[in-house]
């Protein structure tokens, strides 16, 4: 499931996107059963400075069993399912 909101206006633009998957979600394109991201959040903020250019900031966060466990320790690569 994904939810997004975006506002592009002059001089300020903002966006927020949140994607969440269920425990049973599987990506058929994943290599040998590699785990997929369970949640992702992306937020952006942009400021148009006219002739001075623009200034942008972004925040990204992803929750994936491939990166870290709930205790913050690196996760092991899963074995392939046969």
Number of C-alpha atoms within 10 A of each C-alpha: 8 11 10 12 10 12 11 11 11 11 11 15 15 17 15 17 15 16 15 15 14 9 8 5 11 14 11 9 8 10 9 12 16 18 17 16 18 15 16 16 17 15 17 15 16 18 16 15 12 9 6 7 8 12 11 12 10 12 10 11 11 15 16 16 18 15 15 13 13 10 7 8 9 12 14 11 12 12 9 9 7 5
